[in-house]
Amino acid sequence: MRLIRSLLLVTSSLWLLACPFGSGPQSFHFTHPAENQLSLAGDVAVRLKVPAPLKKKGAVLTAVTLDGDDITGLFVKDQATVPTPAGHHQLAATLRIDGVELHTTRSFEAILVTEAGACDSLSQADCFALNAQVASECEIFNSVECLLPYPSSQLLQPAATPTGVRPNIPQIGCPG
């Protein structure tokens, strides 16, 4: 029996050394945005997963950055809403536990779907609001023409038709 306990102790110790809390499914990591996610520019939800065993051991979130700028103060518990301009972005976070620092990173892209120049005379908040409105009505992968590429499931709505859908052409995409 002692031999089995000793083997279990050695095995679990080796597992902890080989698989620290910074790797595996129970690791410290970003859950939102997803890796390489395409988001609308504006308020982006950022969430971190800090596993319960790390929390129990007193893990402390020491830093979160977006493109090198400290955004730690925006976090309440393990989440924040971060104003994010258009472009490619890199999130990084550091967690300290028992004098050891764990690091995680996440890349994503934020896009504007409004026409070029549409935000020139607007505040950043108004530009983000316009961007969200256009995205709710237009195909978001084309900032030049609202209705392209066509056909797109973005422009369909459920209906009592043989196909189960009908076109839903937004007014913003129609010629004035």
C-alpha positions in Angstrom: 0.0 0.0 0.0 2.8 2.4 0.8 4.4 1.7 -2.5 1.2 2.6 -4.3 0.9 5.8 -2.3 4.5 6.7 -3.1 4.0 6.0 -6.8 0.9 8.2 -6.8 2.7 11.0 -5.1 5.6 10.8 -7.5 3.3 10.6 -10.5 1.2 13.6 -9.4 4.3 15.6 -8.6 5.8 14.8 -12.1 2.5 15.8 -13.7 2.4 19.1 -11.9 6.0 19.8 -13.1 5.3 18.7 -16.6 1.9 20.4 -16.9 1.9 23.6 -14.9 -1.3 25.6 -14.3 -0.5 27.6 -17.5 -1.3 24.7 -19.9 -4.1 22.3 -20.6 -7.9 22.6 -20.5 -7.9 24.1 -17.0 -5.4 26.8 -17.9 -5.4 30.5 -17.5 -6.5 31.9 -20.9 -8.7 34.4 -22.7 -12.2 33.0 -23.6 -13.4 36.1 -25.4 -12.7 37.3 -28.0 -11.9 34.0 -29.8 -8.4 33.6 -31.3 -8.3 35.6 -34.6 -12.0 36.6 -34.2 -13.4 39.3 -36.5 -15.2 41.9 -34.3 -16.8 45.2 -34.9 -14.7 48.2 -33.8 -16.2 49.6 -30.7 -16.9 47.9 -27.3 -15.4 44.4 -27.4 -16.1 42.0 -24.6 -12.9 40.5 -23.1 -13.0 37.6 -20.7 -10.4 35.6 -18.9 -10.7 32.1 -17.6 -8.9 31.7 -14.2 -9.5 28.1 -13.1 -10.9 27.5 -9.6 -7.7 25.8 -8.3 -5.7 28.9 -9.1 -8.3 31.2 -7.5 -8.2 29.0 -4.4 -4.4 29.4 -4.2 -4.8 33.2 -4.3 -4.0 34.0 -7.9 -4.0 37.7 -8.7 -4.5 39.3 -12.1 -1.6 41.7 -12.3 -1.8 43.1 -15.8 -3.9 43.1 -18.9 -2.8 45.0 -22.0 -4.3 45.7 -25.4 -1.5 46.4 -28.0 0.8 47.2 -25.1 -1.6 49.7 -23.4 -2.6 48.8 -19.8 -6.4 48.0 -19.6 -6.3 46.2 -16.2 -8.4 48.9 -14.6 -11.3 48.1 -17.0 -11.6 44.6 -15.5 -14.2 43.6 -13.0 -13.4 40.1 -11.8 -12.3 38.4 -15.0 -14.0 40.5 -17.7 -14.1 43.9 -19.2 -15.7 45.8 -22.1 -12.8 47.4 -24.0 -13.2 50.3 -26.5 -11.3 49.0 -29.5 -10.5 50.8 -32.7 -10.3 49.1 -36.1 -7.2 47.0 -36.8 -5.3 43.9 -35.7 -5.0 43.7 -31.9 -3.0 41.7 -29.3 -4.3 41.1 -25.8 -1.9 39.9 -23.1 -2.6 39.1 -19.5 -0.4 38.2 -16.5 -1.5 36.2 -13.4 0.6 35.9 -10.3 0.4 32.9 -8.1 2.9 31.9 -5.4 5.5 34.2 -6.8 5.2 32.7 -10.3 3.8 34.6 -13.3 1.5 33.0 -15.8 1.0 34.7 -19.2 -1.6 34.3 -21.9 -2.2 36.2 -25.2 -4.9 36.5 -27.8 -5.0 38.0 -31.3 -8.1 39.4 -32.9 -9.2 42.0 -35.5 -11.7 44.8 -35.2 -13.3 46.2 -38.3 -15.3 49.2 -39.4 -18.1 48.5 -41.9 -19.1 52.1 -42.6 -18.1 53.7 -45.9 -14.7 55.4 -46.0 -15.0 58.9 -44.5 -18.3 58.2 -42.8 -16.8 58.7 -39.4 -14.6 61.7 -40.2 -16.8 64.3 -38.5 -18.0 61.9 -35.7 -16.8 61.2 -32.2 -15.3 57.8 -31.7 -18.5 56.7 -29.7 -20.8 58.0 -32.6 -18.6 56.2 -35.2 -18.8 53.0 -33.2 -22.7 53.4 -33.0 -22.9 54.0 -36.7 -20.7 51.0 -37.3 -23.0 48.8 -35.2 -26.1 50.1 -37.0 -24.6 49.4 -40.5 -23.4 46.0 -39.4 -26.9 45.1 -38.1 -28.3 45.8 -41.6 -25.5 45.1 -44.1 -23.2 42.4 -45.1 -20.3 43.0 -42.7 -17.5 41.7 -44.9 -17.7 44.5 -47.4 -17.4 48.1 -46.3 -17.9 49.4 -49.8 -21.3 48.0 -50.9 -23.8 47.1 -48.2 -25.5 44.3 -50.3 -22.3 42.6 -51.5 -21.5 39.7 -51.6 -25.0 38.7 -52.8 -26.7 36.4 -52.1 -25.9 36.3 -48.4 -27.7 34.7 -45.5 -27.2 38.0 -43.7 -29.8 39.5 -46.0 -32.4 36.7 -45.4 -35.2 36.4 -42.8 -37.4 33.5 -41.9 -40.7 33.4 -43.8 -43.6 31.1 -44.6 -42.3 30.4 -48.1 -41.2 27.1 -49.8 -37.6 27.9 -48.9 -38.4 29.1 -45.4 -36.7 32.4 -46.0 -37.2 35.7 -48.0 -34.9 38.5 -48.9 -34.6 41.3 -46.4 -33.0 44.2 -48.3 -32.0 47.0 -45.8 -33.0 50.5 -46.7 -29.4 51.6 -46.1 -28.3 49.4 -49.0 -30.8 50.7 -51.5 -29.9 53.6 -53.9 -31.2 57.0 -52.6 
